[in-house]
Amino acid sequence: MCGQEQGLKSMEGTCGCGSCPEREEQVNRTEEIARLKELKRSLEQEIAEVDRKMEDLKT
């Protein structure tokens, strides 16, 4: 039984059961951070490619 089910406010989100609102919110944040980091990496690669193409056109 998780801390939330037992009514122990101080234990919410620490039991690892995944049903506590705080735990779910933390997982969602972690997944969003990972998604944004991957998007940033992808965009940085695209920017580098565009920069190379621009340099090629200048020469």
C-alpha positions as a Python dict, from the first residue, in 0.01 Angstrom:
ca = {
    (1, 'M'): (0, 0, 0),
    (2, 'C'): (143, 336, -94),
    (3, 'G'): (186, 632, 136),
    (4, 'Q'): (-102, 816, -25),
    (5, 'E'): (-338, 525, 35),
    (6, 'Q'): (-224, 515, 397),
    (7, 'G'): (-294, 887, 426),
    (8, 'L'): (70, 973, 489),
    (9, 'K'): (116, 1303, 312),
    (10, 'S'): (491, 1304, 367),
    (11, 'M'): (527, 977, 175),
    (12, 'E'): (336, 1079, -138),
    (13, 'G'): (535, 1025, -451),
    (14, 'T'): (812, 834, -278),
    (15, 'C'): (673, 482, -286),
    (16, 'G'): (735, 434, -658),
    (17, 'C'): (391, 287, -727),
    (18, 'G'): (330, 545, -1000),
    (19, 'S'): (-21, 626, -884),
    (20, 'C'): (65, 928, -671),
    (21, 'P'): (-9, 1258, -849),
    (22, 'E'): (331, 1404, -761),
    (23, 'R'): (509, 1097, -895),
    (24, 'E'): (315, 1109, -1222),
    (25, 'E'): (389, 1480, -1261),
    (26, 'Q'): (762, 1418, -1202),
    (27, 'V'): (766, 1140, -1463),
    (28, 'N'): (586, 1367, -1711),
    (29, 'R'): (841, 1644, -1650),
    (30, 'T'): (1132, 1404, -1695),
    (31, 'E'): (985, 1273, -2021),
    (32, 'E'): (923, 1627, -2146),
    (33, 'I'): (1281, 1731, -2064),
    (34, 'A'): (1415, 1431, -2256),
    (35, 'R'): (1190, 1511, -2553),
    (36, 'L'): (1299, 1876, -2556),
    (37, 'K'): (1668, 1783, -2532),
    (38, 'E'): (1630, 1553, -2834),
    (39, 'L'): (1446, 1827, -3025),
    (40, 'K'): (1723, 2076, -2941),
    (41, 'R'): (1991, 1834, -3060),
    (42, 'S'): (1802, 1777, -3385),
    (43, 'L'): (1758, 2150, -3444),
    (44, 'E'): (2125, 2216, -3373),
    (45, 'Q'): (2216, 1959, -3639),
    (46, 'E'): (1982, 2126, -3888),
    (47, 'I'): (2130, 2468, -3812),
    (48, 'A'): (2482, 2333, -3867),
    (49, 'E'): (2373, 2186, -4201),
    (50, 'V'): (2217, 2515, -4312),
    (51, 'D'): (2532, 2702, -4209),
    (52, 'R'): (2743, 2466, -4420),
    (53, 'K'): (2513, 2512, -4721),
    (54, 'M'): (2528, 2890, -4683),
    (55, 'E'): (2909, 2878, -4674),
    (56, 'D'): (2911, 2660, -4987),
    (57, 'L'): (2693, 2912, -5170),
    (58, 'K'): (2922, 3202, -5075),
    (59, 'T'): (3225, 3037, -5237),
}
